[in-house]
Amino acid sequence: MADGKKPWGGRFQKPTAKNVEKFTSSIHFDQRLYAYDIEGSIAHATMLASQGIISRTESQKIVSALKSISADIEKGKIKFNVSDEDIHMAIEKELTRRIGETGGKLHTARSRNDQVVLDVRLFLRTEIDSMLALLFQLQNGLVKLAKNEIKTIMPGYTHMQKAQPVLLSHYLLAFVEMFARDGQRMQDCKTRLNVLPLGAAALAGTSLPIDRNKTAKILNFPEISKNSMDTVADRDFIAEFIFSSALIMMHLSRFCEDLILWSSDEFGYIEISDAYTTGSSIMPQKKNPDVAELIRGKSARVYGDLFAIMTLLKGLPMTYNRDLQEDKEPLFDAVDTVKDCLTIFTEMISHTKFNAAKMYLAARGGFSTATEIAEYLVKNGMPFRGAHEIAGKIVAYCLKNKKGLEDLSLKEYKKFYEGFTEEVKDRIKLEKAVNSRNHKGGTATAAVLERIREFENNS
């Protein structure tokens, strides 16, 4: 390999064209897998020695050299080029250069087909743990914020129209619930990918007396793959991971959409810190929510990553095909994008101030407590549809006379239903309306505080 020959070049009569080397090389992006490739190779060499396939001396020599290579890569002492093809060949070439033909024994009972799947599974197992930690940090930050804003009332919206008053805390916890589901999906994905592929070789396994259980134990895999053909063909775990990542980005994007709207002069509900906004090159007064906008925009990248992996896989014949080299760039992009967005969003939301007075004033508008009138009538024995109609007529009367629900006298209420009492005027107060929804999942202060305690106890 030192003379430029390919390790697979025995049956070839001509050298690989330079343009082919460049076109087929993946070293420029898969080199980030080097630590996992070396970790897997050390486990493989250890297993080979324990089975007597190579000697313990050879195994120790290989392991020592691999550790040295890892340290040198970490320090930037090893430079890769397109002739290396991929990270697997680059490390094997360096290993052989350092310890001679003994290095060639490492690939015994192994193919790049099962080797690359191992590397990606090890990589993704680590990255999911990092992502779960970031999700947990964001959830904790939102729970603390919800606790601090427990008295803040805001208008809840449906169809982008004011609907009913809710606690800002209830709104914030809605996203905590979303991110909790994201974490569950990631944990489930990790469970399914946490399976040892090494031993499947190219597609059919190997006739050599390997011990897959030993390799699994060394690499901390709780399960071993059960079909060698499926093992090298499978990229379901990548598609599942990117899908789960796309949902995280969708939730972040929806959150950012609200923050972008709320930061506008038309809403004025929030102010994002100067440190997490930018200005205009021409308009000196502008303060743009660019971080939130970029997170919203980057959701499209991860959606694209998902579309790429699904399209890549849809027409592949069994088992391994070189097309699968193209799985890593969308995977790496999804990992990096989601981690970056979770990190910066958590920082941004912790440096955002909520205008409680503006939110309260907005919650009073739009007849947001009209449903309280209908439910008041229901509690007095009226069928809901009849109660809904009366409340609607009261709203129409208010619009015609340019009044709010709170401006009407009891005499005016009685025009629509003789049974109204002063209680109805109490029921339409914002605090009363919010706290009347005191059930599990409701927006009442007591219900929201209970959910906050549940989150705190589970953290």
Secondary structure as UniProt FT lines:
FT   TURN            2..3
FT   TURN            7..8
FT   HELIX           9..11
FT   HELIX           18..24
FT   HELIX           27..30
FT   HELIX           31..33
FT   HELIX           34..50
FT   TURN            51..52
FT   HELIX           56..74
FT   TURN            75..76
FT   HELIX           82..84
FT   HELIX           87..99
FT   HELIX           100..105
FT   TURN            106..109
FT   HELIX           112..148
FT   TURN            149..151
FT   STRAND          153..158
FT   TURN            159..160
FT   STRAND          161..167
FT   HELIX           168..193
FT   STRAND          195..196
FT   TURN            198..199
FT   TURN            201..204
FT   HELIX           212..218
FT   TURN            219..220
FT   STRAND          223..224
FT   HELIX           228..233
FT   HELIX           236..262
FT   TURN            265..267
FT   STRAND          270..272
FT   HELIX           274..276
FT   TURN            284..285
FT   HELIX           290..313
FT   TURN            314..315
FT   HELIX           322..327
FT   HELIX           328..350
FT   STRAND          352..354
FT   HELIX           356..364
FT   TURN            366..369
FT   HELIX           370..379
FT   TURN            380..381
FT   HELIX           384..401
FT   HELIX           405..407
FT   HELIX           410..414
FT   TURN            415..416
FT   TURN            418..419
FT   HELIX           423..427
FT   HELIX           430..435
FT   TURN            440..441
FT   HELIX           445..458
//
